[in-house]
Amino acid sequence: MVNDDLDLTKQLYIVMLTIRRFEEAAIAQYRLGNIRGYLHPYIGEEAVAAGVISALDQQDFIVSTHRGHGHAIAKGHDIRLMMAELFGKDTGYCHGLGGSMHVSSIGLGNLGANGIVGGGIPIAAGAALGFKMRGETRVVACFFSDGAANNGVFHETLNMAAIYELPVIFILENNQYAVSTPVSSAIRIDRLANRAGSYGMPGVQVDGNDCLAVHSSMVELVQRARSGSGPSLLECVTYRGGGHHVNDPGLYMPEDDIARWRSRDPITLIKTKLLESGVPQANLDEIESNVSQAIEGAVEFALQSPSPSPSEFLASLDPI
């Protein structure tokens, strides 16, 4: 690798490892009762968020999903404020009122996670329309799942985005399951990216466990959108690292499938590339140590943070 490529790979590794360790810590804190409600880990899909968002500029926006911690971390969110939000603390991004499925930060270009499957797709198109109407060169990356690709809003929005040549890239995270329904039982085509052709936009399928491949494909699609050539669909084929949420044991997931996908764990793949490029194991150990310390600090920050006051909570319930 040339130096620029090596620097990018190192940065992607740090982002992916941070996502993995954050999720592992969140699961542990959930088990301790410090995080309540639903928790949908992003384990196994880290290469998608890292690869996609590394191709964006700081000014660009993302729209996330209920499995959105990885998207937020890759977009530069402070993991202390992230963890505090999951804990329901006042120091979180939404003052503890959003929780795991509703992390957002307009200042960081994150229009928000969404508890409604496919709910972010039209939001992304609306933001992209606003950019175009104002003559801005910003783009939107919209994350959603294979399950959302069967929702009517997916088809309606892609059609409209194509008609108006909106600067949006639709990121289909094909993690093989819509809750417990395998994609093979719900969709009769092998390449979900092929649906893009029905709306007159490019559709690209990429190995969603290879962050460099995701990044490379995304760079081209971002350039296309930024130049005014319109939307595109990027299907990232990956695998969910467990059940739908933290309390789902995923017993419907075949053990041989799990073993096959775990043999291609995205973090193992990028770590291997770094080692093969001559990065010493000691350097990777140092990165691991730094990430672990940062995660421990985030948990401690959340534990020590205050909860929202009753008056603040009640005020959030007032109708707009």
C-alpha angles and dihedrals in degrees: 000000000000116000095261091052091046092050090050092049092050091050092048090050091052092049093047094046090049090053092049095048092043091054093046090051091047091053091050092050091047089055089052091053096247093116118049135190122028125342121192110189121213093211112145095021100071094114092064097057093040095046096044099044095043086066093057130085121237090253093058123097135228132201114209139198140228086276091055112126091101093052092053094047092048089050090059103263117162107254090214092060089041092055091044090055091052088050090052093243128155092240091063124107091262095030090259093296097106104045127183098331099045108047111148141158120182090190090060093044097255111133089191149267117275132213091206114086107242091004093124096055098082090039089059092050090050092052091048090050089053091052091050095047090052092048093242124151096221121123135204127226110204118198122202140145139254086256091057090051087072094054120103092235090064092059096040094049096045089051093050093044090053094048092053095036092234121191096242132123114205109215111203108197100202100194091162098248139075096200096304100340113103114227090236089065095049105039128043099204128079097217114050087187087072089074088073091072090064088066099041099254134113117269119200128185118202138174100266093201093060105077094189091054090049091049093049094050092045094052090060094046093048091051089050093051094044092052091057099256094124140236133337140186123236116191112199110196109211141133133251109241095223144340124337092269137005094274095048110095091199094228089160091065111097112241093225090055091050092050093047094050094043088056084064097045106167094228092050089050095053093041089054090051090053093050091048089051090059102262106149118242088235090063091052090047088054091051090050091051093048092049092048091051091050091051092049088051091051092052092048091048090053093046092052096043121102124248119243113276116254090245092053091048093049091046089057089061094057113111115253 
